[in-house]
Amino acid sequence: MKTRLYFATSNKHKLAEANHALGMRLAQADIDLMEIQDASVRRVARHKAEQAHSILKRPVIVEDTGLYLVGLNGFPGALVKWLVGSVGPTGLCRIVDRLDTRRAYAETCAAFNDGKRTRIFTGRIYGSIAENPRGKTGFGWDAVFVPKGHTKTFAQMGRAEKGAISMRGIAFRKLKKALLR
């Protein structure tokens, strides 16, 4: 009998992206996890994976994603959810207007905990912050992040186009490769 693999998230968009990148259907575990406040997505993901496994008592995947603004020495990182929740995508653009660069990078850490250890798989993509939000798809800050070499924001891309280049797609493809070994 195969073990069912759980993804601890309440975010249906993250679940859809993970399913697409892995080429499989994860079981959603919508559980309350205490998210530590840390700019490092790696530390946040590790903490969430260990916590999720202690609650579910079965193999589990979690992820955390951060947006790092070069002009702010990497702030907000994993704290981007709180920043965008406070000022919105337009406010994020206005903050970047005051910096000497619009360059940024996005990083996802997908963490897998099987009860023995936590393994972390990282995806990173470089880009910039748009002058104004653009696009209707996606979530969070997708409407303001323009991947390097592209002219569209993540929110202007379809799921397949975004998934092929996104930091989340990269992290989950690395996870898939490790699970298939």
Order of alpha helices (4+ residues) and beta strands (2+ residues): beta-alpha-beta-alpha-beta-beta-alpha-beta-beta-beta-alpha-alpha
